[in-house]
């Protein structure tokens, strides 16, 4: 009861409506984690109470049964008449009493052992609570390793979240693959149902993505709650040494199990197009392309969560942390980073840029965007020379983006401003229709249509070409779109 009261008290310390912004979001998450820890401790406390009571019941029942056997033996012995058969009858009474005594002890021990085994299974639950305490992204230090966590002396403790600080893509990939297998073994033990199905589907999609030649598992996190999606990121190339890196953020319906496999192939094609462009213009450079499914987007457009920014706010915080850690681990001081946000992912990316991620981003392209909560690039820490929008003529999200000002998502990304008889997009637009590029002799590109083709077939589409030149930090090679 005291733990439950503490959890309720902590809940009252949430920011509510009187405090907003990046710090408020970070504080709210930490506060929520603290409340969850107290709630879980209260639940475990109740489980311990049940086990203690059950143990007491077993002991009480055993004593009562022993008392009954004793009373029966005493009564039986008292009823045996004297004579030549007395010793035989007493032996029979003793044998029966001993048999019942043995049965009682065996049953009592069995019940007690079953309770003890059940109680022991609570130990890892307490350990998990302890390991989950990462407020402010603080990671567990080796000296804090719990007894029994190390398989052998000198071995490293098992982590539940990627540490990028080494800047060694091979070592990070290896550690993440080991964590993935541990998670797979753990989730296979879950009861059959949607949670088990979804988590194993997350893992299967990650494994499929890693079948792509040259892919590495850059980021992986074991969620505290098995009902939550597994955050992950794959990369083609070395993001710590490459001259130019891109990070793609997906939109609605792009949970890890639905998106990371396709996004990794798209990352592969984008890297190929960027490398092709670099060769065509004689750039001696290296690239890496990241597919980031590090937040839980709305499951579908008709879901109510797709029309509010709650998931985008949470995802923006995670995205900013990822970009910050990536920047800190980079071994290339001249590296540039391009952020590509699709659909609801552009809202997530916009919030992240506005809340400080622009410090780690050199260029950004938002495509199929419903809005990103600003009215000008400067609000994102960006400029007209490094922030761009792509919208296909028949993208159905255009009807949603017109409503951006009405539900607090900033200006319509496709708004046209008329000044002095001239028309321009509020945000610089890149071409999505097919056509030629500014590079002499470079192949003609086909157009994109609808809401999903922007990142697909990057080596063939104009949208892929434009993303590639922005990745290369060569906006001078981009094909711009201008209002009619």
PyMOL commands that set and color helices and strands:
alter all, ss='L'
color gray80, all
select helices_A, chain A and resi 2-11+16-18+22-79+86-131+135-137+142-144+169-187+194-210+256-280+304-307+310-329+344-354+357-360+377-380+398-401+404-407+462-471+475-477
alter helices_A, ss='H'
color red, helices_A
select strands_A, chain A and resi 215-220+232-236+244-249+287-293+336-342+363-367+387-390+416-419+422-425+429-430+480-481
alter strands_A, ss='S'
color yellow, strands_A
deselect
rebuild
show_as cartoon
